[in-house]
Amino acid sequence: MTPLERAFREERAQVVATLARRLGDLQLAEDAVSEAFAAAAATWPSAGVPDRPGAWLTTTAWRKALDAVRRDRSTPGTVDIPVPAAPEPGLHEEDALLQLVLICCHPALAIEARVALTLRHVAGLSVAEIAAGFLVPEETMAKRLVRARTKIRQNAISFELPGTEGLAERVSSVQAVLYLVFTEGHLASGSGPAVRSDLCEEAIWLARQLHRLLPDDVETTGLLALMLLQHSRADARHDDAGHLVSFAEQDRSRWDLAAVAEARALLATTGRGPVGPYQVQAAIAALHAAATRADHVNWPRIADLYGLLHRLAPSPVVTVNRAVAVGRADGPRAALALLAPVLAEGRLDGYPPLHAAYADLLERAGQHEDAVAAWRRAAESARNPAEQAALARRAADR
């Protein structure tokens, strides 16, 4: 990694945050920082890398922003724009970075806008990269970003940190956005590769930044641990041909044991706070990671944890996952009884894991013809070709 690349990864978000907070204008801050990095690319190779790259970038970006403000002032018919106080050279305002994350994930914005803003302004992905990640045209993503920034400005959403109660609500929104980015990478919804490690890694990086800013928030810690545990199996989740490999058939020597160890260490720090859904999901993932063989999974304990998760954050998806665990712990009949209301309700008709879970339970209950039909239904519901092919193979093998 070159010094410029390292500065982009380690300093860019902080510099954007500092300028956005001072300027009250996210796009102006982003444009100024982009110009500062362009200046660094032109001058650092000959002049040398500054001792404090973040300080250099902050000062340069601030000058670029002031130049833009002065140009706007000189344009006939424009409103006079006040010039805010300059940040101290290289000042790293930690709460400014937190506020940037909170602004990008503000509950007043649509969830698609929150994802786009976070990936653009905090993670630093290009519009083209974000569009490719979520399978929309670049022009569509660019318009989405413009609308989101316009809404922030028109609604006068504050760049200052909210109070304690408001902060809790906003952090919950941030966590939801980061996990949405991660889950899209963990099993992509579109026609590309089933596993998008780039999106998973961006989500983990963002979760690390949030955890660094809020180290005592136990749910943020749980979220980071959950992502690390789930992503630790990334290399084992597909073969060389791109086919998905089921959990039971994965080569455990390909799991990232360092990530598992880090996640366990994180979870060990969460005992002092109230238990939340991300912590429970991370504990479940840790039990999966602890199994050296597929038949060594502690299903009774996992079923108990899903029962706790159902009490904390009830949803049909939690019920599906709970049924899978109960099916392994107590037998398929008990699990089928849990699934029956979800199947009858119909809200998850297009959710492949529901039909896959149902098929597996029917199969183990001896209802083989019904199981084949359920496997086929699962394959028909899948949006990713690799997932669809894996489920279709299950149907064909029966």
Rosetta blueprint (number, residue, H / E / L):
1 M L
2 T L
3 P H
4 L H
5 E H
6 R H
7 A H
8 F H
9 R H
10 E H
11 E H
12 R H
13 A H
14 Q H
15 V H
16 V H
17 A H
18 T H
19 L H
20 A H
21 R H
22 R H
23 L H
24 G L
25 D L
26 L H
27 Q H
28 L H
29 A H
30 E H
31 D H
32 A H
33 V H
34 S H
35 E H
36 A H
37 F H
38 A H
39 A H
40 A H
41 A H
42 A H
43 T H
44 W H
45 P H
46 S H
47 A H
48 G L
49 V L
50 P L
51 D L
52 R L
53 P H
54 G H
55 A H
56 W H
57 L H
58 T H
59 T H
60 T H
61 A H
62 W H
63 R H
64 K H
65 A H
66 L H
67 D H
68 A H
69 V H
70 R H
71 R H
72 D H
73 R H
74 S H
75 T L
76 P L
77 G L
78 T L
79 V L
80 D L
81 I L
82 P L
83 V L
84 P L
85 A L
86 A L
87 P L
88 E L
89 P L
90 G L
91 L L
92 H L
93 E L
94 E H
95 D H
96 A H
97 L H
98 L H
99 Q H
100 L H
101 V H
102 L H
103 I H
104 C H
105 C L
106 H L
107 P L
108 A L
109 L L
110 A L
111 I H
112 E H
113 A H
114 R H
115 V H
116 A H
117 L H
118 T H
119 L H
120 R H
121 H H
122 V H
123 A L
124 G L
125 L L
126 S L
127 V H
128 A H
129 E H
130 I H
131 A H
132 A H
133 G H
134 F L
135 L L
136 V L
137 P L
138 E H
139 E H
140 T H
141 M H
142 A H
143 K H
144 R H
145 L H
146 V H
147 R H
148 A H
149 R H
150 T H
151 K H
152 I H
153 R H
154 Q H
155 N L
156 A L
157 I L
158 S L
159 F L
160 E L
161 L L
162 P L
163 G L
164 T H
165 E H
166 G H
167 L H
168 A H
169 E H
170 R H
171 V H
172 S H
173 S H
174 V H
175 Q H
176 A H
177 V H
178 L H
179 Y H
180 L H
181 V H
182 F H
183 T H
184 E H
185 G H
186 H H
187 L L
188 A L
189 S L
190 G L
191 S L
192 G L
193 P L
194 A L
195 V L
196 R L
197 S H
198 D H
199 L H
200 C H
201 E H
202 E H
203 A H
204 I H
205 W H
206 L H
207 A H
208 R H
209 Q H
210 L H
211 H H
212 R H
213 L H
214 L L
215 P L
216 D L
217 D L
218 V H
219 E H
220 T H
221 T H
222 G H
223 L H
224 L H
225 A H
226 L H
227 M H
228 L H
229 L H
230 Q H
231 H H
232 S L
233 R L
234 A H
235 D H
236 A H
237 R L
238 H E
239 D L
240 D L
241 A L
242 G L
243 H L
244 L E
245 V L
246 S L
247 F H
248 A H
249 E H
250 Q L
251 D L
252 R H
253 S H
254 R H
255 W L
256 D L
257 L H
258 A H
259 A H
260 V H
261 A H
262 E H
263 A H
264 R H
265 A H
266 L H
267 L H
268 A L
269 T L
270 T H
271 G H
272 R H
273 G L
274 P L
275 V L
276 G L
277 P H
278 Y H
279 Q H
280 V H
281 Q H
282 A H
283 A H
284 I H
285 A H
286 A H
287 L H
288 H H
289 A H
290 A H
291 A L
292 T L
293 R L
294 A H
295 D H
296 H H
297 V L
298 N L
299 W H
300 P H
301 R H
302 I H
303 A H
304 D H
305 L H
306 Y H
307 G H
308 L H
309 L H
310 H H
311 R H
312 L H
313 A L
314 P L
315 S L
316 P H
317 V H
318 V H
319 T H
320 V H
321 N H
322 R H
323 A H
324 V H
325 A H
326 V H
327 G H
328 R H
329 A H
330 D H
331 G L
332 P H
333 R H
334 A H
335 A H
336 L H
337 A H
338 L H
339 L H
340 A H
341 P H
342 V H
343 L H
344 A H
345 E H
346 G L
347 R L
348 L L
349 D L
350 G L
351 Y L
352 P H
353 P H
354 L H
355 H H
356 A H
357 A H
358 Y H
359 A H
360 D H
361 L H
362 L H
363 E H
364 R H
365 A L
366 G L
367 Q L
368 H H
369 E H
370 D H
371 A H
372 V H
373 A H
374 A H
375 W H
376 R H
377 R H
378 A H
379 A H
380 E H
381 S H
382 A L
383 R L
384 N L
385 P H
386 A H
387 E H
388 Q H
389 A H
390 A H
391 L H
392 A H
393 R H
394 R H
395 A H
396 A H
397 D L
398 R L
